[in-house]
Amino acid sequence: MLDILKVSANSKPKSLAGAIASVIRTEGCVSLHAIGAGAVNQAVKAVAIARGYMAPNGLDLICQFSFVEITIDDAARTAIKLTVEPRKRRRNDRPSE
């Protein structure tokens, strides 16, 4: 099963990035759920930071966005789902800035 990390507008990007890197190292893939602009902003920053954490291992992270319906307190909400997984660099690929 895919691990899910819930992101809020108050999530600390560096801490979230560490969690992303840890889950990817153990499980290979992670999903982030964010509701609202502030939460999506923190999630995107965390993915960018996590890319830096994984780069020394020769891994580049890719992120796919989608919508997902989740239930909070018996109410349906629409969240942004970020699926993050590694992509091995090819020899000729240059690291991203």
Steps between C-alpha positions, in 0.01 A plus 500: 500500500618850419597706805304825533639812665242765588620855445364816661578865445700484825718204394872573509644431152837372626336253740257387232788461254679273747185290534464481121861385459463245781183345358646487150813326629293235679186470286606637160210743461295743709176692463432844648148634559453877528181704533526870424756728341721526810524123539575448129772767523667322793476164321663632181783662700554173687526301176760746368703467821467120497644494146815656646508237776478213249734639231825378667361145470466544124120524521281770354146536631206545272158622611160435348200712603135394513177569685366263763181498707562448872266496798562725799244501784244325276535770233644438154788729409711530187873483558802527275689173493873510425648161417879511539734229378863468399630497147853377454718743312649393176872554457463795265236676709616814673378566852222757523562838652 
